[in-house]
Amino acid sequence: MGRRLGRQLPTAFFLLRGPNVETLKTLAWYVVLVYVVALAALLGVMRQPVLFGRVMSQVPRPLFMIVPFKQLWLLARAGHLRVGDPAPEFSLPTVDRKARVRLSSLRGHKPVVLIFGSYT
């Protein structure tokens, strides 16, 4: 009987010790990998404003303490223009909505001032 107890003791002792260090390291790497993939996905969503609004309305409040939303937002909306670069081409409807005006049609003919903001 003493021999059986001696053989069972190491197994029982191993089970009481819990997970080993290698298992914890592997688990930590998986957690980091999932976090990085989630941040990359959120960055991709932030580049699509309509989808971003829908996703952000579903984000639980505690997640705001874990995810660096401000830094991701600044990275997603940074753009590639530098001072002195020409404005990118775009077209907008006229006030009466009967035609469209392209920025390139005004280059070299009239001064153009772009104002982005709210006047409310």
C-alpha positions as CSV (number, residue, x, y, z in Angstrom):
1,M,0.0,0.0,0.0
2,G,2.9,2.3,0.8
3,R,4.2,1.8,-2.7
4,R,1.0,2.8,-4.4
5,L,0.7,5.9,-2.4
6,G,4.3,6.7,-3.3
7,R,3.5,6.3,-7.0
8,Q,0.3,8.4,-6.9
9,L,1.8,11.2,-4.9
10,P,3.8,12.8,-7.7
11,T,0.8,12.8,-10.0
12,A,-1.4,14.4,-7.4
13,F,1.3,16.9,-6.5
14,F,1.6,17.9,-10.2
15,L,-2.2,18.5,-10.5
16,L,-2.1,20.7,-7.4
17,R,0.7,22.8,-8.7
18,G,-1.4,24.2,-11.6
19,P,-0.1,25.1,-15.1
20,N,3.6,25.2,-15.7
21,V,5.5,28.3,-16.9
22,E,5.6,27.2,-20.5
23,T,1.8,26.9,-20.6
24,L,1.4,30.4,-19.1
25,K,3.9,31.8,-21.7
26,T,1.9,30.2,-24.5
27,L,-1.3,31.6,-23.2
28,A,0.2,35.1,-22.8
29,W,1.4,35.0,-26.5
30,Y,-2.1,34.0,-27.6
31,V,-3.7,36.8,-25.6
32,V,-1.2,39.3,-27.1
33,L,-1.9,38.0,-30.6
34,V,-5.6,38.3,-30.2
35,Y,-5.2,41.9,-28.9
36,V,-3.0,42.9,-31.8
37,V,-5.4,41.4,-34.4
38,A,-8.3,43.1,-32.7
39,L,-6.5,46.5,-32.8
40,A,-5.7,45.9,-36.5
41,A,-9.3,45.1,-37.3
42,L,-10.5,48.2,-35.4
43,L,-8.0,50.3,-37.3
44,G,-9.4,49.0,-40.6
45,V,-13.0,49.8,-39.4
46,M,-11.9,53.3,-38.4
47,R,-11.0,54.0,-42.1
48,Q,-14.7,53.4,-43.0
49,P,-16.7,56.1,-41.1
50,V,-20.2,54.6,-41.5
51,L,-19.0,51.1,-40.4
52,F,-17.0,52.7,-37.6
53,G,-20.1,54.4,-36.2
54,R,-22.0,51.1,-36.1
55,V,-19.2,49.2,-34.5
56,M,-18.5,51.9,-31.8
57,S,-22.1,51.9,-30.8
58,Q,-21.7,48.3,-29.7
59,V,-18.4,48.6,-27.9
60,P,-18.7,48.0,-24.1
61,R,-17.6,50.8,-21.8
62,P,-14.8,48.8,-20.0
63,L,-13.1,48.3,-23.4
64,F,-12.3,52.0,-23.5
65,M,-9.8,51.4,-20.7
66,I,-7.9,48.7,-22.6
67,V,-7.9,49.9,-26.2
68,P,-6.0,53.1,-27.2
69,F,-8.9,54.5,-29.3
70,K,-7.5,58.1,-29.6
71,Q,-4.1,56.9,-31.0
72,L,-5.8,54.5,-33.4
73,W,-8.2,57.3,-34.5
74,L,-5.3,59.7,-35.2
75,L,-3.5,57.0,-37.1
76,A,-6.5,56.0,-39.2
77,R,-7.5,59.6,-40.0
78,A,-3.9,61.0,-40.5
79,G,-3.9,61.1,-44.3
80,H,-0.9,61.5,-46.5
81,L,-0.9,65.2,-47.4
82,R,1.8,67.5,-46.4
83,V,2.0,71.3,-46.4
84,G,2.4,72.4,-50.0
85,D,0.9,69.3,-51.6
86,P,-1.9,70.0,-54.1
87,A,-5.4,69.2,-52.8
88,P,-6.8,65.8,-53.9
89,E,-9.4,65.8,-56.7
90,F,-13.0,65.7,-55.7
91,S,-16.4,66.8,-57.0
92,L,-19.4,68.2,-55.2
93,P,-23.0,69.0,-56.1
94,T,-23.8,72.6,-56.7
95,V,-26.2,74.4,-54.3
96,D,-29.2,73.8,-56.7
97,R,-28.1,70.1,-57.1
98,K,-28.4,70.3,-60.9
99,A,-24.7,69.9,-61.6
100,R,-21.4,68.9,-60.1
101,V,-18.3,71.0,-59.7
102,R,-14.8,69.4,-59.9
103,L,-11.8,70.9,-58.1
104,S,-9.7,70.3,-61.2
105,S,-12.0,72.5,-63.3
106,L,-11.2,75.5,-61.0
107,R,-7.4,75.1,-60.9
108,G,-5.6,78.0,-62.5
109,H,-8.9,79.9,-63.1
110,K,-10.2,80.9,-59.7
111,P,-9.0,80.9,-56.2
112,V,-10.5,78.1,-54.1
113,V,-10.9,78.1,-50.4
114,L,-11.8,74.8,-48.7
115,I,-13.5,75.2,-45.4
116,F,-14.4,72.1,-43.4
117,G,-16.4,72.6,-40.3
118,S,-19.7,73.6,-38.8
119,Y,-21.3,77.0,-38.6
120,T,-24.1,76.2,-36.2
